[in-house]
Amino acid sequence: MDDSDQPTVVIAGATGFVGTALREALSGSYRVVALTRSPVRARANAGQSGSEEWRHCDLFSPYDIKECLEGADYAIYLVHSILPSSRLTQAEVTDLDLLMADNFARAAEAQGVRQMLYVGGLVPEHVAVEDLPPRMRSRVEIQSTLSSTSVPLTTLRAGLIVGPGGTWLRLLLNLVRRLPVMLLPNWTRAQTQPISVEDMIRGLLTCLGSPEHYGRTYDVGGPERMTYRDMLQKTARAVGLRERPMATVPFDAPDFSKLWVWVFSGGPWAIVSPIIDSLRLGAKVKDNPLQRQLEPDALPFEEAVRRSVNPAGRPLPNPRAELRSEDDAVIRSNSVARSVQRLPLPPGYTARDVAHEYIRWLPRFGWPLLNCSVEGKRVCKFQVRPFGLTLLEITYAPDESPEGRHLFYVTGGLLADLSTGNEGRLEFRRALNGEYVITAVHDFAPMLPWYVYNATQALAHLLVMNRFGGHLRRLSRRMRNDATQGDDVTPSAEERPAVQG
């Protein structure tokens, strides 16, 4: 089959260990477009395979993603915010994930993608979504966001995925090598069902392009249900180590467990914490047709571990590791900041209403030093009284502000360095079916030296957004109280945005 006759699959998160295995599996049957936020990786991987095309993609830019999804028949989302994307990032990982997923879903719909696929995490049935740990709740939010458009979404939810380069496997191997004796808290008796990366790929290929799987969610796991204790013993056997003496102590202490694993495994806290949460809550694979199809031929856990290590029993390298230092150097040289906050969305308000509320509220918060003026309903200037010095100037971008999003570009001011060529921008984004609004500053290049910026302007921005969030919460409570009394809660004409097209 000629490449022109092959369907095109775009993979976001193509450099991770799941994405790497998936690219190899799709090769020959599909035209693969691999997305990476790293220009270093895009250049290094370009031209290595005739069936692959690499595209540098900023997942925080919906228009960049839209361009990268051009020609896509199917889109696979394997992205999670663990590594830094800017020299300074002020944000919860869950909010970054939510924003990127929203961008991806909008772009997929705009480009007429036939199907999206997402690899999420297992969700325990006995815990309400709002009570889940942040990273587990984030997986649910990502799924909800990706499924919010007209593009059908297929979700495969798994616990631990075992494969070459997987971070969690490296943590397990470090633990069994470094700890000859282990004391295990009560939660380690909870069962889990790890799946090999090969079986996860089989599941994705089964669902890819199959209309009977559109709009479906499947839990997937390997052929064995085991406790954390079992998993440690099996990992030791798989790499030729003797089984470790273990004793269970009669308390849970999840925070201490996270600290213990973090210290002795050498893994990043951003990985350790959510995985311990997932293990201790004991999310189980619920029966479904896809799991019944995969399980008879699924790899046992020990075999999956053996396939993921070298002959010396050491973990194979993560595909991202080789170019990590070069990625960090690019981030430092770009010298831009990102700040993302999730705030409550008042009833009846749009993203544009919140943008206008911010412009009206900020001078009141900064009185008597700060003034805000709007010129021609497009350009907003934040100035210092009484001198009239413009600290920041932002310009409304109507062509990039569809329903649910209100965007401004940073176009001037004493605090912004426009000579770098970076397009700093401020956006307000409706999220999770109107439950929240995301406020985000992207690619902002400060004029102040970085050590001064970090200690002054960056902290001031966090303070302002924290107070603005409090203002929106009070506004939301007042409007809900008005609604219970039968009053109209729709913003009045005076409250509608003054900065508009």
N, C-alpha and C positions, 0 to 999 in steps of 0.2 A: 504494500500500500504506500502510495506517495504521501509525503508529509502534508501536502495540500488537502488530502482526503481524510486525514486523521483529525479527530476532535481535539480541541485545545483545552488543556487543564492548567489552570494557574494555581500555584501553591504559595500561600503566604506562610512563612515559617519554614522555608525550604532548606535552611542550613542546619536545623536541629537533627537529632538522631532519628526521629520519626520521619521528618521531611526528607532526609537523605535516603532512608530505606524506601520511601514512597516514590521518590524520583526514579530510583533504579528499577522498581517494579513496573512503573508506567512506561519506561523507555521501550520504544519499538512499536507500541500499540497506540500511543497518544503523543501529540506534540505538547511538550512540557514547557511552561513558562514559570521560572523560579523567581520569586520576589525576595529581595533582601534590602534591609535598611542601610547596609554597609556598602559604600562605593568601592571599598577595598575588595570585598568579596565578589561584587559584581564584576570587577575587572579581572580578578584572579580566576574566576570560574568561567568567564566568557570563552566560548569556542572549545571547551574541553569535550563536549559531546554534541554531535550533530543533531540529536533529537531534543536538545535543551536550549532554551534561550533564557539568559539572566537579565533581570531588570532591577535597577536601583529604585526603591520605592519608599517614600516617607508615609508611613501608615497614619500619621497625624494630619495628613493633608488629603481630604476627600477627592480633590481634583487630580492629585498625583496618583492615587489609587485608581481612579476612573480611567486615567490614561493607561496605566499598567494592566488593567483588565480588558482593554480593547481586544476584541476577537475571541474572548474566552467563552467556551461552551460550559465549562464547569469550574468552580472555584473551591479550593480546600483551605480551611482556616486552621492553622496550627500555632497561633501566636499567643505568647504570654509575656508580660513586661517584667523581666527579671534583670536584664542588663541595662546600664544607663544609656540614654539616647542623646543627652545634652551634657554640657559641662556642669550645669546646675539643674537639678530637677526637683521641684517642690510639688510633690503629689503622692497620694496613696497609689500603690500598684493597681488596686482594684479600679480606681478612677481612670488610670491610663488605659487599662484593658477595655473598660466600657467605651471610652472615646474611640479607640481604634476599631473596635467591633462595629460601632455605629457607622464610622466612615466606610468600612469594608462593605457592610450591608447596603448602604446607599449607592455606592459605586457599582456593586454587582447588579442591583436593580436597574440603574441607569444604562448599563451596558447589555442588558438583556440576557444575563447568565441563566442557563437552564436549571442549574442545581448548585447549591452550596453544601459542603460537608464540613463538619466540625468535630474535633476530638475533645470532649469535655471530661469531667470527673464524675465518679459515682456520687450519688446523693443518698444519705441515709434516710429511710422512710420515717423513722421515729423522731426526727428533728425538723421543726418548722424552718422554712427558708430564711426567715428573718433572724433565727437563732443560730444559723450556721456560722462557723468561723469565716473571717473575711474572704480568704482565698477560695474556699469552697462555695461561698455565696456568689463570688465573682464568676465562677464557672456557670452558675445558673443564670446570672445576668447576661453574660456573653451569649448564651444560647437564646435567651429571650430576645436580645437585641438583633441577633442574626436572623431570627425567624420573624421579625416584625415587618418585613417587606413582602412583595409578591413573589420573590424567588423562593422556591421550596427548599427547606433545609433538612438535611439528614444528620443526626447527631449520634455519634458513638461515644458512650461514657464508660470510662475504665478507671480502675484503681492504679496500681503500679504497673508501668510498662517496662519490660526488661529487654534491653537491646544494647548493641555496641555503642558506647559513647553516652549511655544514659547516666544522668547525674546520681539518681537514687541508687543504682547498682554500685557505683563508686563508693557511696557512703556505706552501704552494707559491707562491702569488701574491706574497707578501712576499719570498720567496727570489729569484724571477726578476726582481723589480723592484729589489732592493737589491744584488744581486751581478752585476755585468756580466761577470765571469769566474769560473769555478768549477773547483776541483780536487776530483775525486771519488775516494773510496777504492774498493777492489776490489769490495766487497759491492754497489755500485750496479749491477753487471752482472746481479745476480739479477733474475729476471722476476717481474712481478706482473700482476694482471688486474683493474683498477679497474672498478667497476660504478656506473652512474648511480642516483640515488635513485629515479627513475621505474621503472627495471627491477627494483630491489629491491622496490618496492611491487607491481609486477606479480607477482613471485614470491610475496609474502605473500598477495595476493588469490587466486592460483591454489590455494594450499594451505589457505586459510581455509575451514573447514567441509567439507572434502573427505576422507572417511574413507580414501581410498587413500593420502593423505599423512600419516595419523596414525602417530606413532612413527618417522618418517623424518628423516634428516639429509641436507641437500643443500648442496654447495658451489655458489656462484653468482658469476658475474663478467660483465664486459662482453665485447664481441666482439674485443678486442685484448689480446694479451699483450705487455708492454713492460717495459723496464728503468726504473729510477729516472731515469736519464739521459734516456731517451725521454720520460718523463713531464714532466720539467722543460722540455724543448724544446717539447713539444706545448702545455703550459700557456702558455708565452711566445707562441706563434703564436696561440692562441685569444683572447688579449687584445690582439693587435696589436703585440707587442714583437718586436724582432729576436731571432733565436736566439743564445743565450749561448755564447761560446767555452768549451769544457770539455776537461779533460785528466784521465785516470785515473792515479792513483798506485798503486804496487805494494804496498799494505798495506790492512788492513781498518779498524782503529782505531774500532770502533763507539762507544766512549765519547766519543771526540773528535768523531765525527760528530754524536752527540746534542747535545753542547755547542755545536757550530757551528750546527746547525739551530735550537737553542733561542735562541741569541743573535741570529741574523740574521733569524729568522722572527717573533720576538716572541710565540711561542706558549707555552702552559703546559707545564712539564716533564712533567706527568702525561699529556699527549697526545703530546708529541714522543717520549719514550722508548719506549713500546710500539709506536708506528708504525715507528720506525727498526728495532726488533727484528723486526717483522713483515716489513718490506721486505728486510732483510739475510738472513733465513732462507729467503726465496723460496718461501713456501707457495703451491702451485698449486691451481687449481680442478680437482678430479677429475671425470671424466665422469659424468653422471647424467641421468635423464630430464627433470628440471626445467630444468637448464642447457641441454639440447638444445632445449627448448621456448622458452626466453627468448632465446637467443643470436641467432637469425636477425634479430630485430627490435630488438635492443639498440642503444642509443645509442653512437656512437663517443665516445671520451674527449674529444676537442676540442669536440664539440657539447655534451656534458654540462657542460663548463667554461663555454662561452658562455652556457648557460641559467642558470648560477649566478652571473653577474656583471651589474652594471648597464652602461648604454651606455658608461661611461668605463672599463670593464674592472675595476672595483673589486668585491670580493665583496659579495653581498647579506648583510644583517645576520643574525646568529643569532637565532632566535625568542626565545631566553631573555634576550638582552642588554638589552632595554628595561627590564625590571623587576629587573635584578640588584642595583642599589643598594638598592632597597626590600627585597628578600629579605635582603640583608646586614644592614640595619637591624633587621629582625624577629629575626634570629638573635642579634644583639647584645643586643636588649632582653629576649629570653627568658633569656639568661645561664645556660645549662645546659651540662653536660659529657657527653661520650660516650667510653667507653673499651672497646675490643673486642680480645681476644687469642685466638689459636688455640693450643690446647694439646693434647698427646697424650692419648688416651683409653686408660687401662689395659685390658687384656683382661678381659672379663666385667663391666666397669663400665658403669653407666648414668649419665645426666646427674645423677640424684638421688644416686648414689654419690659422684660428684665433688663435688657441693655439700656433702655431709656431710664428705668428706675435707678440703675447704677449711676448714670450721668447726672440725674437729679439729686441722688443721695450723697454722692461723694463730696460735693462742695459743703453740704451741711455737716458732714463728718469732719472735714478739714477746716471748718470755719474757726478763726477768721483769716487763716493763712492761705487757703486754697480757693480758687475760683475756677468755674468751668464755663466756657462760652462755646456756642455752636454757630458756625458760619455756613450759610447756604444750605443748611440741613444735611450736610455731608461731612464737614470737618469739625471735630471737637478738640478744643484746646484746654489743657489743665495748666493753670497759671498761678504764680505766687503773688499774693497781694502784699503791698500795694504797688509793687514794681512792674507788674505785667509780664514778668519773665515766664516764658512757656516751658514747662518741664517736659510735657509730652503732648504730641499732636497725633490724633488718630483719625483716619479717613474711612468712612463707611464704604463698603464694597457691595453695591446692590446686586451685581451680576453673580456674586458668590455667596449670596444670602438667600437660599431657598427656604421654603417653609420648614420651621424647626431649627433654623440656624441664622445667626446675625453676626456678621464678620466685619472687623475693622482692621486696616493695616496701620502700622506705626510709620508715620510719614514725617516726623520732625520732633523737635524738643531737645532741651539741653541734656537730658538723661539717656538719649538714644544715640547709638553710633550707627549712622546710615552708610558709612564708607565701606563696611564689610561686604555689602551686597546681599546680606541676609534679609529676607522679608519678614520682619517681626509682625506679629498679628495678634489680635485679641478677638476671641469669639465667645458667643453665648449659645449653648446647644441644649435643646430639649432632649431629655433622655428617659428611657424606661417608661414609655407611654405617658409622659407628662408628670411622672412622680418627682423628677429632679430636673434641674438645669445645671449643665456643666459650664463653668467659666474657665477659660484656658488662655494662657499666653504662650505662644510658640515662637521659637527662633528669635528671641529678643537679644540683641547685642547691646550691652550697656556701655555707656561712655565712661563711667567710673572704672577705675582699676578693680580687678576682680576681688581682691581682699577687702576693698572698701565697699563694693557693691554687695558682697555677701553679708557684710555686717550692718548695712544700712538699708539700701533700696529694696533688696530682696526680702529682708525681714519686714519692712514697712508694707510691702505688697501682701505678705501673708496676714499681717494684722488687719489690713483693710478688707481683705476678702473674708476673714473670720468675722469681722464686725458686719459686713454686708450680709453674710449668711444669717447672722442674728436678726438683722433688719427684715430679711425675707421671711424668717420664721415667725416673727411678730406680726408681719403683714398677713401671712397665711392664717394664723390663728384668728386675727380680727375678721378676715374675710369669711372664714368658716363660721364664726359666731354670727356674722351678718346673714349668712346663708340660712342658718337655722331659724333666724327670725323673719325670713322671707324677703330680705333686702337683696337688691341686685348687686352681684359681686363682680360683674364685668368691668374692666377698667374704663373710666370715663374718657371723653375726648381729650380732656386736659392731661390725662395720664398716659395717653398714647405716645409713642416715640417721636421725639423731635428730630432725631437723626435718622433720615430715611431717604429712599430714592424718590 
